[in-house]
Structure formats: C-alpha cells, structure tokens
C-alpha cells in the first residue's frame, strides 16, 4: 500500500471513530509527574507563535528543495513532492492517534472542556509536523547534495526551531511534555522514513507534455 493510500485510510478511520460524550475528565493524580508542569498553563501568544513557526517550516522545506534544484527543475519538484507526501503522512498519523487515544489537553484543568479538540492532546500535531518538515528536508537535500556541508548547520538551526515549537505548545497549555516528546519522535521518524522509502524503491518523477509522472521499481 502506498504512503498516500495509507494516509487516506488513517484519515478515514479517524473520522469514523466515536467516543461516548460521557468520557470522564482526569484528576491531577491521573497525570504523570513529568506532565504536571503543563497543568494551569495558558498562553494564546505561545499558541499563535507555535503555529506561525510550524507553518514557516512547512512552507520553507519544499521551497528550499525547489530553489536549490540547481537548474534541474524536475529533480527539485520531485524532492518537494516527496516532502509534501511525508507531511501528509505525518498529519494523517497524528490525527488517527489523537482520536484513538482521546487524551484530554492540559486546558481542561482550567475548565475548557467544550468540543472534541480538548481531548486531542496526544500527541502534539504542531511538534510532529515541524520535525517531519525539518528531517525530511534535511534528508532529501543532503542525500542529493552531500558535498554541501554548510547546510547541515542550517538544518541544526531548523531543528532548534522545531524543538521551540514543542516547548511553546506546553507553554500554551495545549500539550503535556510527553505529547511533545512523542510528536518529535514520530515526526522525525516519518520525516526520515518516507524519503528513505522512495530512495529504496527508486522512485522517479518526470515532467512532460502530458503532465507529471511518478515511476518506480518495487
């Protein structure tokens, strides 16, 4: 099954999942000690900033791969599309896990309990997407241009930005530390695995009069 088909399946399952409305809320004693640091926190500014940084990483990755195609637009487009596929897979996975686990966010301790989004704490989607974007971009770029060592420091800086997104999610009161750690791990894994899968399968994207064609050997 392809990555996109798997992503569509996960999204479909998440939409079909149902939880009873009477699911009880946790008490402070139910929260792991490492996660209690998030209880009582609330910062709309941190929430907004984390979203801006996440979106910046989402946009910057494919644009960087396109801009550094070095005259080979077909190659740059192929790399950008692979990263977009990784981002779609990451978003589908986090959506499915959020609905399946149904963990209340830290904000419920402040009395914010309306809607299903308050029960989608595990794991952090912002952190997941941010790390997927950074790792996928780094993998695709450095595999294509291994001689460009200077860019490695740029990717380290972007990794620090992704980590900052996770910290801001805790400060905003939207996630527990374990949500963020799980999101970082899942995002990094998907950001590596999807490009690696394409490399293993020797996928090739061609651009011709008929449009785009994605071919590969399995």
C-alpha atoms as an extended CHARMM CRD file, in Angstrom:
* protein
*
       218  EXT
         1         1  UNK       CA              0.0000000000        0.0000000000        0.0000000000  PROA      1               0.0000000000
         2         2  UNK       CA              1.3410000000        3.4480000000       -0.9430000000  PROA      2               0.0000000000
         3         3  UNK       CA              2.0800000000        6.1680000000        1.5920000000  PROA      3               0.0000000000
         4         4  UNK       CA             -0.7990000000        8.3120000000        0.3340000000  PROA      4               0.0000000000
         5         5  UNK       CA             -3.2410000000        5.3990000000        0.3940000000  PROA      5               0.0000000000
         6         6  UNK       CA             -2.1840000000        4.5610000000        3.9420000000  PROA      6               0.0000000000
         7         7  UNK       CA             -2.6500000000        8.1930000000        4.9240000000  PROA      7               0.0000000000
         8         8  UNK       CA             -6.1290000000        8.2600000000        3.4240000000  PROA      8               0.0000000000
         9         9  UNK       CA             -7.0120000000        5.0860000000        5.3210000000  PROA      9               0.0000000000
        10        10  UNK       CA             -5.8870000000        6.5620000000        8.6300000000  PROA      10              0.0000000000
        11        11  UNK       CA             -7.8550000000        9.7460000000        7.9890000000  PROA      11              0.0000000000
        12        12  UNK       CA            -10.9510000000        7.7220000000        7.1610000000  PROA      12              0.0000000000
        13        13  UNK       CA            -10.6320000000        5.6570000000       10.3240000000  PROA      13              0.0000000000
        14        14  UNK       CA            -10.1660000000        8.7740000000       12.4310000000  PROA      14              0.0000000000
        15        15  UNK       CA            -13.3450000000       10.2960000000       11.0110000000  PROA      15              0.0000000000
        16        16  UNK       CA            -15.2820000000        7.1180000000       11.7500000000  PROA      16              0.0000000000
        17        17  UNK       CA            -14.0040000000        6.7460000000       15.3270000000  PROA      17              0.0000000000
        18        18  UNK       CA            -16.5570000000        7.5250000000       18.0180000000  PROA      18              0.0000000000
        19        19  UNK       CA            -16.1690000000        8.1720000000       21.7380000000  PROA      19              0.0000000000
        20        20  UNK       CA            -19.0060000000        8.4480000000       24.2760000000  PROA      20              0.0000000000
        21        21  UNK       CA            -19.7590000000       12.0030000000       25.3360000000  PROA      21              0.0000000000
        22        22  UNK       CA            -19.6090000000       10.9960000000       28.9850000000  PROA      22              0.0000000000
        23        23  UNK       CA            -15.9060000000       10.0920000000       28.9890000000  PROA      23              0.0000000000
        24        24  UNK       CA            -14.6600000000       11.2880000000       32.4000000000  PROA      24              0.0000000000
        25        25  UNK       CA            -12.0450000000       14.0060000000       32.7510000000  PROA      25              0.0000000000
        26        26  UNK       CA             -8.7970000000       13.2540000000       34.5740000000  PROA      26              0.0000000000
        27        27  UNK       CA             -7.7620000000       14.4700000000       38.0020000000  PROA      27              0.0000000000
        28        28  UNK       CA             -4.3180000000       15.8390000000       38.7450000000  PROA      28              0.0000000000
        29        29  UNK       CA             -3.4070000000       12.4710000000       40.2850000000  PROA      29              0.0000000000
        30        30  UNK       CA             -4.1200000000       10.8020000000       36.9250000000  PROA      30              0.0000000000
        31        31  UNK       CA             -1.4170000000       12.8600000000       35.2080000000  PROA      31              0.0000000000
        32        32  UNK       CA              2.1580000000       11.5940000000       35.1220000000  PROA      32              0.0000000000
        33        33  UNK       CA              4.5260000000       13.6800000000       37.2810000000  PROA      33              0.0000000000
        34        34  UNK       CA              6.5610000000       14.7340000000       34.2340000000  PROA      34              0.0000000000
        35        35  UNK       CA              3.3960000000       16.1270000000       32.6400000000  PROA      35              0.0000000000
        36        36  UNK       CA              2.0660000000       18.0960000000       35.5950000000  PROA      36              0.0000000000
        37        37  UNK       CA              4.2310000000       21.0520000000       34.5890000000  PROA      37              0.0000000000
        38        38  UNK       CA              1.6580000000       21.7870000000       31.8700000000  PROA      38              0.0000000000
        39        39  UNK       CA             -1.3070000000       21.9800000000       34.2440000000  PROA      39              0.0000000000
        40        40  UNK       CA             -2.5600000000       25.5320000000       34.7450000000  PROA      40              0.0000000000
        41        41  UNK       CA             -0.6180000000       26.9990000000       31.8410000000  PROA      41              0.0000000000
        42        42  UNK       CA             -2.3980000000       29.1840000000       29.3000000000  PROA      42              0.0000000000
        43        43  UNK       CA             -0.8510000000       31.4540000000       26.6910000000  PROA      43              0.0000000000
        44        44  UNK       CA             -2.6400000000       32.4230000000       23.4530000000  PROA      44              0.0000000000
        45        45  UNK       CA              0.5650000000       34.1900000000       22.3520000000  PROA      45              0.0000000000
        46        46  UNK       CA              2.5830000000       30.9830000000       22.6570000000  PROA      46              0.0000000000
        47        47  UNK       CA             -0.1740000000       29.1120000000       20.8300000000  PROA      47              0.0000000000
        48        48  UNK       CA             -0.1360000000       31.5800000000       17.9240000000  PROA      48              0.0000000000
        49        49  UNK       CA              3.6640000000       31.7170000000       17.7620000000  PROA      49              0.0000000000
        50        50  UNK       CA              3.9530000000       27.9260000000       17.6290000000  PROA      50              0.0000000000
        51        51  UNK       CA              1.5190000000       27.8650000000       14.7040000000  PROA      51              0.0000000000
        52        52  UNK       CA              3.4660000000       30.5470000000       12.8210000000  PROA      52              0.0000000000
        53        53  UNK       CA              6.7560000000       28.6700000000       13.3060000000  PROA      53              0.0000000000
        54        54  UNK       CA              5.1940000000       25.3660000000       12.2700000000  PROA      54              0.0000000000
        55        55  UNK       CA              3.7180000000       26.9140000000        9.1220000000  PROA      55              0.0000000000
        56        56  UNK       CA              7.0520000000       28.5660000000        8.2950000000  PROA      56              0.0000000000
        57        57  UNK       CA              8.8190000000       25.1920000000        8.4130000000  PROA      57              0.0000000000
        58        58  UNK       CA              6.0940000000       23.5850000000        6.2860000000  PROA      58              0.0000000000
        59        59  UNK       CA              6.4900000000       26.2210000000        3.5690000000  PROA      59              0.0000000000
        60        60  UNK       CA             10.2750000000       26.6110000000        3.7870000000  PROA      60              0.0000000000
        61        61  UNK       CA             11.0970000000       22.9320000000        3.2270000000  PROA      61              0.0000000000
        62        62  UNK       CA              9.5710000000       22.3770000000       -0.2260000000  PROA      62              0.0000000000
        63        63  UNK       CA             10.5740000000       25.8880000000       -1.3390000000  PROA      63              0.0000000000
        64        64  UNK       CA             14.1900000000       25.2170000000       -0.3610000000  PROA      64              0.0000000000
        65        65  UNK       CA             14.2220000000       21.9680000000       -2.3140000000  PROA      65              0.0000000000
        66        66  UNK       CA             12.7580000000       23.7400000000       -5.3500000000  PROA      66              0.0000000000
        67        67  UNK       CA             15.0900000000       26.7270000000       -5.0840000000  PROA      67              0.0000000000
        68        68  UNK       CA             18.2160000000       24.5860000000       -4.7880000000  PROA      68              0.0000000000
        69        69  UNK       CA             17.4100000000       22.3040000000       -7.7150000000  PROA      69              0.0000000000
        70        70  UNK       CA             20.4760000000       23.7960000000       -9.4550000000  PROA      70              0.0000000000
        71        71  UNK       CA             18.8590000000       24.0040000000      -12.8480000000  PROA      71              0.0000000000
        72        72  UNK       CA             17.1660000000       20.6080000000      -12.6590000000  PROA      72              0.0000000000
        73        73  UNK       CA             13.5560000000       21.6240000000      -12.0280000000  PROA      73              0.0000000000
        74        74  UNK       CA             12.3160000000       18.0490000000      -12.4090000000  PROA      74              0.0000000000
        75        75  UNK       CA             14.5820000000       16.9240000000       -9.5840000000  PROA      75              0.0000000000
        76        76  UNK       CA             13.6140000000       19.8540000000       -7.3760000000  PROA      76              0.0000000000
        77        77  UNK       CA              9.9290000000       19.2100000000       -7.9600000000  PROA      77              0.0000000000
        78        78  UNK       CA             10.3560000000       15.5170000000       -7.1780000000  PROA      78              0.0000000000
        79        79  UNK       CA             12.0660000000       16.3030000000       -3.8850000000  PROA      79              0.0000000000
        80        80  UNK       CA              9.4110000000       18.8620000000       -2.9300000000  PROA      80              0.0000000000
        81        81  UNK       CA              6.5890000000       16.4000000000       -3.6710000000  PROA      81              0.0000000000
        82        82  UNK       CA              8.2490000000       13.7010000000       -1.5800000000  PROA      82              0.0000000000
        83        83  UNK       CA              8.4230000000       16.0920000000        1.3480000000  PROA      83              0.0000000000
        84        84  UNK       CA              4.7730000000       17.0570000000        0.8940000000  PROA      84              0.0000000000
        85        85  UNK       CA              3.9130000000       13.3530000000        0.9230000000  PROA      85              0.0000000000
        86        86  UNK       CA              5.8040000000       12.9710000000        4.2100000000  PROA      86              0.0000000000
        87        87  UNK       CA              3.8660000000       15.8980000000        5.6840000000  PROA      87              0.0000000000
        88        88  UNK       CA              0.5570000000       14.3710000000        4.6010000000  PROA      88              0.0000000000
        89        89  UNK       CA              1.5090000000       11.0290000000        6.1390000000  PROA      89              0.0000000000
        90        90  UNK       CA              2.5570000000       12.7440000000        9.3430000000  PROA      90              0.0000000000
        91        91  UNK       CA             -0.6930000000       14.7040000000        9.5870000000  PROA      91              0.0000000000
        92        92  UNK       CA             -2.7580000000       11.5660000000        8.9640000000  PROA      92              0.0000000000
        93        93  UNK       CA             -0.8760000000        9.5790000000       11.6010000000  PROA      93              0.0000000000
        94        94  UNK       CA             -1.2130000000       12.2450000000       14.2670000000  PROA      94              0.0000000000
        95        95  UNK       CA             -4.8970000000       12.7080000000       13.5100000000  PROA      95              0.0000000000
        96        96  UNK       CA             -5.5480000000        8.9920000000       13.9040000000  PROA      96              0.0000000000
        97        97  UNK       CA             -3.6060000000        8.7090000000       17.1640000000  PROA      97              0.0000000000
        98        98  UNK       CA             -5.2790000000       11.8050000000       18.6310000000  PROA      98              0.0000000000
        99        99  UNK       CA             -8.7230000000       10.3620000000       18.0220000000  PROA      99              0.0000000000
       100       100  UNK       CA             -7.7570000000        6.8670000000       19.1570000000  PROA      100             0.0000000000
       101       101  UNK       CA             -6.0730000000        7.9200000000       22.4200000000  PROA      101             0.0000000000
       102       102  UNK       CA             -8.5300000000       10.7580000000       23.1610000000  PROA      102             0.0000000000
       103       103  UNK       CA             -6.3480000000       12.2900000000       25.8610000000  PROA      103             0.0000000000
       104       104  UNK       CA             -7.7090000000       15.4940000000       27.4460000000  PROA      104             0.0000000000
       105       105  UNK       CA             -5.4780000000       18.5310000000       26.9920000000  PROA      105             0.0000000000
       106       106  UNK       CA             -3.9920000000       20.3930000000       29.9890000000  PROA      106             0.0000000000
       107       107  UNK       CA             -6.5100000000       23.1680000000       29.3660000000  PROA      107             0.0000000000
       108       108  UNK       CA             -9.3160000000       21.0100000000       30.7920000000  PROA      108             0.0000000000
       109       109  UNK       CA             -7.9270000000       21.7990000000       34.2560000000  PROA      109             0.0000000000
       110       110  UNK       CA             -8.8180000000       25.4290000000       33.5390000000  PROA      110             0.0000000000
       111       111  UNK       CA            -12.4130000000       24.4740000000       32.7800000000  PROA      111             0.0000000000
       112       112  UNK       CA            -12.0360000000       24.4890000000       28.9790000000  PROA      112             0.0000000000
       113       113  UNK       CA            -13.8750000000       21.2980000000       28.0570000000  PROA      113             0.0000000000
       114       114  UNK       CA            -16.0430000000       22.1330000000       25.0580000000  PROA      114             0.0000000000
       115       115  UNK       CA            -15.6480000000       20.3190000000       21.7390000000  PROA      115             0.0000000000
       116       116  UNK       CA            -13.6260000000       17.2810000000       20.7430000000  PROA      116             0.0000000000
       117       117  UNK       CA            -10.3560000000       19.1930000000       20.2610000000  PROA      117             0.0000000000
       118       118  UNK       CA             -9.9230000000       19.4860000000       24.0320000000  PROA      118             0.0000000000
       119       119  UNK       CA             -9.4950000000       15.6880000000       24.0480000000  PROA      119             0.0000000000
       120       120  UNK       CA             -6.8390000000       15.5080000000       21.3610000000  PROA      120             0.0000000000
       121       121  UNK       CA             -3.7110000000       16.0820000000       23.3840000000  PROA      121             0.0000000000
       122       122  UNK       CA             -1.6690000000       13.0060000000       22.4600000000  PROA      122             0.0000000000
       123       123  UNK       CA              0.4300000000       13.5590000000       20.5530000000  PROA      123             0.0000000000
       124       124  UNK       CA              1.3680000000       17.1060000000       19.5570000000  PROA      124             0.0000000000
       125       125  UNK       CA              0.4770000000       17.7450000000       15.9310000000  PROA      125             0.0000000000
       126       126  UNK       CA              2.4270000000       21.0000000000       15.7210000000  PROA      126             0.0000000000
       127       127  UNK       CA              5.5890000000       19.3280000000       17.0050000000  PROA      127             0.0000000000
       128       128  UNK       CA              5.1120000000       16.3200000000       14.7480000000  PROA      128             0.0000000000
       129       129  UNK       CA              4.6870000000       18.3760000000       11.5950000000  PROA      129             0.0000000000
       130       130  UNK       CA              7.5900000000       20.6720000000       12.4880000000  PROA      130             0.0000000000
       131       131  UNK       CA             10.0050000000       17.7570000000       12.9430000000  PROA      131             0.0000000000
       132       132  UNK       CA              8.7040000000       15.9940000000        9.8390000000  PROA      132             0.0000000000
       133       133  UNK       CA              9.3940000000       19.1130000000        7.7830000000  PROA      133             0.0000000000
       134       134  UNK       CA             12.9240000000       19.5770000000        9.1350000000  PROA      134             0.0000000000
       135       135  UNK       CA             14.0200000000       15.9470000000        8.9530000000  PROA      135             0.0000000000
       136       136  UNK       CA             12.5020000000       15.3380000000        5.5060000000  PROA      136             0.0000000000
       137       137  UNK       CA             14.1030000000       18.4820000000        4.0940000000  PROA      137             0.0000000000
       138       138  UNK       CA             17.4840000000       17.6450000000        5.6110000000  PROA      138             0.0000000000
       139       139  UNK       CA             17.3680000000       14.0470000000        4.3780000000  PROA      139             0.0000000000
       140       140  UNK       CA             16.3380000000       14.9340000000        0.8380000000  PROA      140             0.0000000000
       141       141  UNK       CA             18.7650000000       17.8230000000        0.4980000000  PROA      141             0.0000000000
       142       142  UNK       CA             21.8160000000       16.1320000000        1.9880000000  PROA      142             0.0000000000
       143       143  UNK       CA             21.2090000000       12.9110000000        0.0610000000  PROA      143             0.0000000000
       144       144  UNK       CA             21.0310000000       14.9470000000       -3.1450000000  PROA      144             0.0000000000
       145       145  UNK       CA             23.8860000000       17.3370000000       -2.3560000000  PROA      145             0.0000000000
       146       146  UNK       CA             26.1710000000       15.5000000000        0.1190000000  PROA      146             0.0000000000
       147       147  UNK       CA             29.0400000000       17.8540000000       -0.6140000000  PROA      147             0.0000000000
       148       148  UNK       CA             27.1590000000       20.8700000000        0.7880000000  PROA      148             0.0000000000
       149       149  UNK       CA             28.2740000000       20.5410000000        4.4140000000  PROA      149             0.0000000000
       150       150  UNK       CA             27.4640000000       24.1520000000        5.2820000000  PROA      150             0.0000000000
       151       151  UNK       CA             23.7410000000       23.4420000000        5.0030000000  PROA      151             0.0000000000
       152       152  UNK       CA             23.9640000000       20.9610000000        7.8540000000  PROA      152             0.0000000000
       153       153  UNK       CA             24.2330000000       23.8320000000       10.3200000000  PROA      153             0.0000000000
       154       154  UNK       CA             21.1390000000       25.4140000000        8.8000000000  PROA      154             0.0000000000
       155       155  UNK       CA             19.2360000000       22.1990000000        9.4220000000  PROA      155             0.0000000000
       156       156  UNK       CA             20.5020000000       22.0900000000       13.0030000000  PROA      156             0.0000000000
       157       157  UNK       CA             19.0860000000       25.5960000000       13.4660000000  PROA      157             0.0000000000
       158       158  UNK       CA             15.7810000000       24.4950000000       11.9470000000  PROA      158             0.0000000000
       159       159  UNK       CA             15.7520000000       21.5510000000       14.3500000000  PROA      159             0.0000000000
       160       160  UNK       CA             16.0770000000       24.0260000000       17.2060000000  PROA      160             0.0000000000
       161       161  UNK       CA             13.0690000000       25.9000000000       15.8070000000  PROA      161             0.0000000000
       162       162  UNK       CA             11.0830000000       22.6480000000       15.7010000000  PROA      162             0.0000000000
       163       163  UNK       CA             12.0340000000       21.9830000000       19.3180000000  PROA      163             0.0000000000
       164       164  UNK       CA             10.8990000000       25.5080000000       20.1380000000  PROA      164             0.0000000000
       165       165  UNK       CA              7.5080000000       24.7070000000       18.6410000000  PROA      165             0.0000000000
       166       166  UNK       CA              7.1990000000       21.8350000000       21.1080000000  PROA      166             0.0000000000
       167       167  UNK       CA              8.1450000000       23.9980000000       24.0650000000  PROA      167             0.0000000000
       168       168  UNK       CA              5.6100000000       26.6320000000       23.0390000000  PROA      168             0.0000000000
       169       169  UNK       CA              2.8620000000       24.0130000000       22.8900000000  PROA      169             0.0000000000
       170       170  UNK       CA              3.4870000000       23.2140000000       26.5450000000  PROA      170             0.0000000000
       171       171  UNK       CA              3.6930000000       26.8940000000       27.4870000000  PROA      171             0.0000000000
       172       172  UNK       CA              0.4080000000       27.4880000000       25.6550000000  PROA      172             0.0000000000
       173       173  UNK       CA             -1.2910000000       24.8510000000       27.7920000000  PROA      173             0.0000000000
       174       174  UNK       CA             -2.1630000000       22.7780000000       24.7350000000  PROA      174             0.0000000000
       175       175  UNK       CA              0.0650000000       19.7680000000       25.3950000000  PROA      175             0.0000000000
       176       176  UNK       CA              1.9150000000       17.8230000000       28.0570000000  PROA      176             0.0000000000
       177       177  UNK       CA              5.6800000000       17.2590000000       27.7370000000  PROA      177             0.0000000000
       178       178  UNK       CA              5.1070000000       13.6140000000       26.7880000000  PROA      178             0.0000000000
       179       179  UNK       CA              2.8160000000       14.7430000000       23.9490000000  PROA      179             0.0000000000
       180       180  UNK       CA              5.6290000000       16.8820000000       22.6150000000  PROA      180             0.0000000000
       181       181  UNK       CA              8.3180000000       14.2050000000       23.0180000000  PROA      181             0.0000000000
       182       182  UNK       CA              6.1590000000       11.6410000000       21.2490000000  PROA      182             0.0000000000
       183       183  UNK       CA              5.3820000000       14.1450000000       18.4970000000  PROA      183             0.0000000000
       184       184  UNK       CA              9.0580000000       14.9380000000       17.9590000000  PROA      184             0.0000000000
       185       185  UNK       CA              9.9180000000       11.2310000000       17.7250000000  PROA      185             0.0000000000
       186       186  UNK       CA              7.0140000000       10.4340000000       15.3900000000  PROA      186             0.0000000000
       187       187  UNK       CA              7.7070000000       13.4520000000       13.1980000000  PROA      187             0.0000000000
       188       188  UNK       CA             11.4130000000       12.6770000000       12.8890000000  PROA      188             0.0000000000
       189       189  UNK       CA             10.6710000000        9.0380000000       12.0860000000  PROA      189             0.0000000000
       190       190  UNK       CA              8.1580000000        9.8450000000        9.3450000000  PROA      190             0.0000000000
       191       191  UNK       CA             10.3680000000       12.6380000000        8.0120000000  PROA      191             0.0000000000
       192       192  UNK       CA             13.1420000000       10.0820000000        7.5520000000  PROA      192             0.0000000000
       193       193  UNK       CA             11.0740000000        7.0280000000        6.5740000000  PROA      193             0.0000000000
       194       194  UNK       CA              9.0770000000        8.4580000000        3.6680000000  PROA      194             0.0000000000
       195       195  UNK       CA             12.1000000000        9.8290000000        1.7510000000  PROA      195             0.0000000000
       196       196  UNK       CA             14.0510000000        6.6670000000        2.5970000000  PROA      196             0.0000000000
       197       197  UNK       CA             11.2130000000        4.5650000000        1.1990000000  PROA      197             0.0000000000
       198       198  UNK       CA             11.3090000000        6.4990000000       -2.0510000000  PROA      198             0.0000000000
       199       199  UNK       CA             15.0650000000        6.0500000000       -2.2460000000  PROA      199             0.0000000000
       200       200  UNK       CA             14.7890000000        2.3210000000       -1.6320000000  PROA      200             0.0000000000
       201       201  UNK       CA             12.1060000000        1.9730000000       -4.2800000000  PROA      201             0.0000000000
       202       202  UNK       CA             13.9970000000        4.1830000000       -6.7270000000  PROA      202             0.0000000000
       203       203  UNK       CA             11.0840000000        6.4850000000       -7.3840000000  PROA      203             0.0000000000
       204       204  UNK       CA             11.4160000000        8.8720000000      -10.3110000000  PROA      204             0.0000000000
       205       205  UNK       CA              9.3010000000       11.8800000000      -11.1680000000  PROA      205             0.0000000000
       206       206  UNK       CA              9.2320000000       13.0280000000      -14.7760000000  PROA      206             0.0000000000
       207       207  UNK       CA              7.7210000000       16.1700000000      -16.2480000000  PROA      207             0.0000000000
       208       208  UNK       CA              6.4660000000       16.0390000000      -19.8120000000  PROA      208             0.0000000000
       209       209  UNK       CA              3.7910000000       17.3300000000      -22.1610000000  PROA      209             0.0000000000
       210       210  UNK       CA              1.2250000000       15.0880000000      -20.5070000000  PROA      210             0.0000000000
       211       211  UNK       CA              1.9680000000       16.4090000000      -17.0220000000  PROA      211             0.0000000000
       212       212  UNK       CA              3.6760000000       14.7230000000      -14.0770000000  PROA      212             0.0000000000
       213       213  UNK       CA              4.5080000000       11.0240000000      -13.9910000000  PROA      213             0.0000000000
       214       214  UNK       CA              5.7790000000        9.1870000000      -10.9080000000  PROA      214             0.0000000000
       215       215  UNK       CA              7.5020000000        5.9100000000      -11.6750000000  PROA      215             0.0000000000
       216       216  UNK       CA              9.3400000000        3.4350000000       -9.5250000000  PROA      216             0.0000000000
       217       217  UNK       CA             10.7620000000       -0.0540000000       -9.2350000000  PROA      217             0.0000000000
       218       218  UNK       CA              9.4970000000       -2.2820000000       -6.4280000000  PROA      218             0.0000000000
